[in-house]
Amino acid sequence: MELSLRSLRWQRHGLSWFRSYEPGPFPDQVDAVLIDGPPITTRRGREACLYQVFSRTHVGTRFYLDDFCRGAEQRIVDNWLRAYPDALRHRDTFDIGHGVAVLERVAGRSTRRLHWKNTVDSIAQTVKQLVPRA
């Protein structure tokens, strides 16, 4: 097992901007993805994690998103399902700790679809990141 630290940086996925960990090298095929960061202060940084790795996944890959009790994480799952409507399904939610959402890749299509709700959400979250609080 190898552990590497990644810096937070702005990155674009589709028409959306995220402040998330810079992607590292991924194996050619990924069977499971655990998402428990970056911190909530990045607003939607966790959302970028799935976009970074999705092309390396296959039918049956599972994605586990921690802290699903939070509204922000629930909106992330909604955004993922709109981005990959035919390829991703919300399989289960575990009520442990702060909740864990389990999603599964159910189809081979891996092209991310643009959706206006995701773009509006990204713009709102980006503005909140860039405008200092009073």
N, C-alpha and C positions, 0 to 999 in steps of 0.2 A: 504494500500500500504506500502511496506517495501523497504527501500533503504539501500543498503550495499556497502561499498567501497571494492574494490578488488585490490590486488597488481598485478603489471606486473611481469610475470615470463615466462621463456622458457618452451614450451610444444611441444610435438610431436603429430601429427595427420597423420597417415599413415607413409609415408617416409619423410614427411615435418616437419620442425621446425618453430615455430612461437613464437614471444615475444608478449604475449597478457595478458589480464586480467585473473587471475585464475578463473576457473569456480565456480560458487556458486550452491546452490541447485536450481533445476528447478522443476516446477510442473510436474505432470505425463503427462499432455497434454498441449502443447503450441499452441495457435492460431495465434499469431503474434510475430515477432521478429524485433525490431528496433536496427539497428547497426550504431552507431555514435561515435565509439571509439574502440580501443585505438587510441592515436594520430598517425599521419602520420609518425612520427619519428620512430615508431616500424616497418616500412616498410610494412609488410603484416599482422600485428596484427589483423586487422579487419576480415581477412579471417578465422581465427580460431574460431571466434564467431559462425558462422553457424555450423562448425564441432562439437562444444561443445554441441549444443542443438538439432541437426537434429533428433536424435533418439527419441526425445520427441514430435516431430511434427507429423502431419497427413495430409492427402490429403486436400487441401484447406488452409493450413497454408501459410501466406504471410510473406515475409522477405523484409524489407525496409533498403536499404543501402544508407546512406547520402554521399554527396560529389561525386556523380557519374560523375561529369564533369572532375575529375582527372583521368589521365591515370592509376594510380595505382589501383583505385577502379574499373575501367573497366576491368583490368586484374584479379582482385579478382572475379568478376562475371564470366569471362571466365573460371577461375579455378573451381569455384563452379559447373558450367554447365558441365565441363568435369568430375568432381568427382561424380556427380549424373545425368548422361545424360538422364535417363529414368524417373527420379522422380522430376526434377526441371525444371522450365521454366521461362525465363525472360518475364514477363507479360507486363511491362510498364515502362516508365521513365517520371518523372515529372520534368519540367524545372522550379523549384522553388529553390531559394537560389543557392546552388552549385549543384543542381540536386539530385534527389532521384531515385534509381533503385528499382523496385518492382519485386520480384520473387515469384513464387507460387509453392508449392509442388503439383504435379499433379498425383503422383502414390505412392503406399504404399511401394515400395522397398526403404530400408534405408541403404543398405550397400554402403559405399564409395568405389569408384573405383580408383585405382591408375592410374595415367597418367604421362607419361614421361615429358610432358611439365610443369605440375604442380611441379614435383620434381625438374626439372632444375630451374624453377622460384624460388622455395623455397631456393635452394642452393645459387643462386645469391643474393637474398635478405638477407639471413643469413650472407653471407660473408660481405655484405655492413654494416650490424649491428656490426660485430665483428672487422672489420678493421677500425682503427681510420682514420679520414680524415686528410690530411696534411694541 
